[in-house]
Amino acid sequence: MPRMLTGEFTGTMALTEPHAGSSLADIKTTAVKQDDGSYRVKGSKIYISGGDHELSDNIVHLVLAKVPGGPGGVKGISLFAVPKYRLNEDASVGERNDVHLTGLIHKLGYRGTTSTALSFGDEGECYGYLIGEEHFGLRYMFKMMNEARIAVGFGASMVGYRGYQYSLDYAKDRTQGRIAPNNKPEDAATAIINHGDVKRMLLAQKAYSEGGISLCLYGSNLIDRINTCEDETLKNELTELLDLLTPVLKAWPSEYGPKANDLGIQVLGGAGYTREYQAEQFWRDNRLNPIHEGTNGVQALDLSFRKLWQKGGLGIQILKREITQDLESITTPESAQLAGKLMPYMGHLHEVLVHLSKVLQTEEAVTLTGNAQALMNIFASIVLSWIWIRQASKAEQLLSTTQDAEQQNFYKGKIQAAKYFIDWELPLVKRDIELLTNTNSVCTDMQTEWF
Ligand SMILES: Cc1cc2nc3c(=O)[nH]c(=O)nc-3n(C[C@H](O)[C@H](O)[C@H](O)COP(=O)(O)OP(=O)(O)OC[C@H]3O[C@@H](n4cnc5c(N)ncnc54)[C@H](O)[C@@H]3O)c2cc1C
């Protein structure tokens, strides 16, 4: 660990196998215990980021594997540290372990790190060291993965933000046409940022990326509060809230970060489609985020079938309390108006959940596998609206405290982005509310043969 912390050694998370990505229950890698307490690992892993390179003295793979004879499914998964080079008695780097690079994966984006296929134990000599106890591997991995999910949300929002800033600069610089409808040919061409539709695309990018960053800051703050809280009841409540929000923290920014980058390309017009400009790279890099650390489809299922209902819906009760408290304490007029627009959606969510709680007791429960994304949309849009209203309310309070033009513009921009989110994005979930309220079965009724 000390040498990982200093960067002398690097590490990987080796979960995915060629036939088992979302469903880790099906992994085939095995680990057999030896007399000396170590294990011999055998199996293949794929897509392992940083799986091989010569940038560090050693690479410590955290490998999920099954100990023969253990329980089936995820309950039989254990976690092992498998170094590229074994350590000598004095902890110096020793001989090569039996783990080998079998292929490099060539990716759409994210090219700053190698993506590898690895083979463990081809010669039966792959030493692995059990972490914790046998069969609790996934639980340990999730300890790391839950924070990694917020990191994915952050990363997606940041790349979204980078694309926003890039296209914003371009839009201020690039001139094209005149402002409709009173355009005169003799007028000089205007910067494209003055066109209403370009403002729309920039506002959307701002709303998605700054909204995502603010959401992930809220999630990170929850982790800090959980780690420092001395009141057990509050600690449990915050833990429940974080658990409920984790699928949203991962999935919403990673859905909307690439959308922001897509709009960034559009703002640049033809230039956005060329390699001369970086806008396309942001989109390519960001496109990974809805896929890894649990696909967004899997996050929606986790929210719909587990997180919203666990502990009798405690998480959602706490969230409602937090949102209501915030909305009721607003003292500024514009944010109060936005809060008034959000309130009815809280009621709609409640009605949808009451309806679903009944549907889940019937055979129609299967429809939710097709409609989980719709439920994620409703839930996440409400959470993001709340996150934006929190920002707007703060901005409105601070606006009157400063005469500094730059600060005033910053606060006004926040208020306007919150208005954009509540007026343009939130109402889109009306479709999803209808789908769920009617237990729509179009997706699950579709038969393979009909495609
Ligand atoms: C660049 C990159 C880096 C990566 N880095 C790592 C790494 O370092 N370590 C590591 O272990 N893995 C890594 N991965 C693997 C990544 O975590 C998996 O790609 C991801 O978990 C999805 O698994 P899969 O590719 O097998 O897709 P599948 O699981 O086959 O999924 C394909 C599609 O089916 C859907 N699907 C699957 N199961 C269900 C279900 N039950 N219900 C509904 N829909 C479902 C998915 O949502 C998805 O849309 C990386 C992948 C990439 C592309």
The ligand as an ORCA input file, in Angstrom:
! r2SCAN-3c Opt
* xyz 0 1
  C     -12.595      1.816    -21.761
  C     -13.082      0.805    -20.776
  C     -12.434      0.657    -19.572
  C     -12.833     -0.327    -18.668
  N     -12.101     -0.538    -17.528
  C     -12.380     -1.614    -16.775
  C     -11.525     -1.981    -15.684
  O     -10.538     -1.301    -15.399
  N     -11.820     -3.093    -14.965
  C     -12.897     -3.866    -15.253
  O     -13.120     -4.850    -14.559
  N     -13.736     -3.563    -16.277
  C     -13.499     -2.465    -17.044
  N     -14.309     -2.158    -18.098
  C     -15.433     -3.022    -18.389
  C     -16.768     -2.373    -18.096
  O     -16.968     -2.270    -16.704
  C     -17.838     -3.211    -18.805
  O     -17.710     -2.945    -20.197
  C     -19.234     -2.912    -18.305
  O     -19.407     -3.378    -17.010
  C     -20.303     -3.551    -19.207
  O     -20.040     -4.913    -19.385
  P     -20.022     -5.513    -20.870
  O     -19.121     -4.693    -21.704
  O     -19.754     -6.956    -20.764
  O     -21.484     -5.264    -21.410
  P     -22.764     -6.235    -21.123
  O     -22.846     -6.570    -19.688
  O     -22.752     -7.334    -22.123
  O     -23.915     -5.207    -21.471
  C     -24.321     -4.905    -22.811
  C     -25.651     -4.144    -22.756
  O     -26.641     -4.967    -22.134
  C     -27.207     -4.297    -21.029
  N     -27.468     -5.265    -19.959
  C     -26.634     -6.201    -19.457
  N     -27.237     -6.875    -18.465
  C     -28.460     -6.346    -18.312
  C     -29.561     -6.596    -17.452
  N     -29.506     -7.532    -16.495
  N     -30.671     -5.852    -17.584
  C     -30.746     -4.891    -18.514
  N     -29.749     -4.597    -19.361
  C     -28.622     -5.318    -19.271
  C     -26.168     -3.272    -20.583
  O     -26.757     -2.183    -19.904
  C     -25.565     -2.866    -21.916
  O     -26.325     -1.863    -22.531
  C     -13.949     -1.140    -18.981
  C     -14.641     -0.955    -20.188
  C     -14.209     -0.009    -21.079
  C     -14.955      0.139    -22.383
*
